[in-house]
Amino acid sequence: MLRSRPMSSRLLILLLALLTATLACSLSSGDEADPTPTRIPIILTPTAAVTLTPTVVILTPTPLPTGVALPASTAIPATQINCVAQTGWPLYTVAAGDTLGVIAAVTGTTVAQLASANCLTNTELIYVGQQLRVPQLPPVATAIPTSNPRLPIYSTALTVDPHWTTVNGTAITYSEVVRINAGEVLNAASVAFYVNDPSGGPAIGVGSDLDPYDGAFIDYDFPAAGVYTFQAFAANEVGTLPSTTFTITYDPSYQPPGGQRNLLTITPIISTAGGWYTLQGGATVTIAWPDGPVGALKVDFTFSPTGGTSGSSAAQLIGTDANPADGSAITWAVPSATAGYLQARATMPDGSTQTSEIASVMSS
């Protein structure tokens, strides 16, 4: 029986070395690995552009039913409820460029009076073609023709303010002091004013405006009730030209339609007669203007002592109401033994002025 011989340790070591070499050769027989990692390119394919189409909404107006009128382009101003308009005054048609202040100035009244007489709720809203009641129509431009263009030229007919027109077309006033107004007179160096002599004699000069560039006028104090005819004569270095005439009845008892407006009130007084208020000399009175215009910046009160070529001397400022929103009024310490005319003058935001009627006063 054969016995197997054990493998010697030398042979075993040889076999292990051979196996290791064979394995190393097989591992190194392929390509060597690249130590740098491979970058795989990423190709982005753009998505197709998306076009946004806006949605268009077409509004089709609904047609008005047949027979329905479109609203007027100019709104008609609202009027006061339960207000009686001053129907005794003539009608004035509002023209382009007119404001209530302009109309008041040319018709001898105030914005407040016009608003009251026409029942207006908004003094800032009037429209072209609207008819308003006014105490008197403004003078019509009636330039007097002349063969010599260098002579004075009247732009309006002569007028006397304030006045009202009776049913038979004649002018009448209750105001003892009026303004004789020739308006703007071109080329004039002076304008003299005359009134007829009641006894039939030559016309009597009642005053002159020696600086007529801003309008030619004077104030006149009626001596008594009656009928008066006025005329102006404008002069320059070339010659003299007469104006139209204006005839008016002064009746201190006349009551205008709707009553007197734009008057000053004076309290306290001793008495009144012939259109004159008698006041206590040295006393303090309150002078108020109930019809003062709305929106005035201030109201000045003046006193003109009697005397001077036109019936009164220069007006003296006796007080100013700087906050007339709560009513136009001042207090006045009455001089002793004096006589003259009180008047209020309001300054408006546009620079224009509005005046009250004149009050004749005398003191004891």
Summary of the structure (lengths in Angstrom):
residues: 364
radius of gyration: 49.6
end to end distance: 184.2
largest distance: 197.6
contacts: 929
relative contact order: 0.11
helix: 11%
strand: 33%
